[in-house]
Amino acid sequence: MRYGADSFSEKTGVWVGVDLASSPNYALIAHACGAYGQRVDDPSALQSAIRDALDVVRGGKPAVLDVRIKPY
């Protein structure tokens, strides 16, 4: 594997695994793994979602917040 100026990505501009055209629902993946998962689409719901996730973590269970942002 090559890095730097000789790398495939530098030569082609293709960065494998960087852009996910259709991002998975990480909250559902968390549920499937036995963790708490919550998807957050609305910025005004983020603070509450963080509180909920922290409560779950304090209770000994892993938590995933899937926070959706607008592409730039």
N, C-alpha and C positions, 0 to 999 in steps of 0.2 A: 504494500500500500504506500502511496506517495502523498506527501503533504506539501504545502507551499505552492510556489509558482508552477511546479510540474504536476500538480494534482489534477485529476479529472474535472473536478468542480471549477477550479480556477481557469482551466482551458476552455471549458464548454459553457460555463455559467449555470449549469444544472446542479443544484444542491439537493441531493437525495435525502428524503426524510425531513426536509425543512418545512415545505408547504404541504399541508393536508387539504386538498380541495374540499373534501367533505369530512369535517372533523367528527370523530366518534363521540358518542355520548358517554363521557367519562364517569358521570354519576351512575349510569346503569352498569357500567363495568365494575364500579366499586360495589354496588349491590350484589352483583354476581359473585364477587370475591368475599362476601360476608362483611363488607365495610359499609359505613354510612356514606351516601352520595347525594348531592344536591346540585342541580343545575341552576345557575343564576343568569337570567337574560336581562333583567332590569337593574340598572345601577342602584336604584333606590332600595332594592332588596338585599344588597350586598352586606350591609352591616348586620342585619338580622341573620343572614345565612352564616356569617362568620361566628356570631354568638352561638348559633345552634351547633355548628361543627365543633367549636371549642368545648361545649357541654358534652358532646359525644366523646371527644378525645379524653376529657377529664374522667369520663366514666370507663375508660379503658378500651375503647373501640376506635379503630382507625377511621378517618373521615377524608372525603375528597370533595372539594368544591370545584365544579366545572363552570368557571366564569367565562361567559361569552363576551368577546369584545368585537367591535367593528374592525374589519380589515382597513389598513391604511393605504 
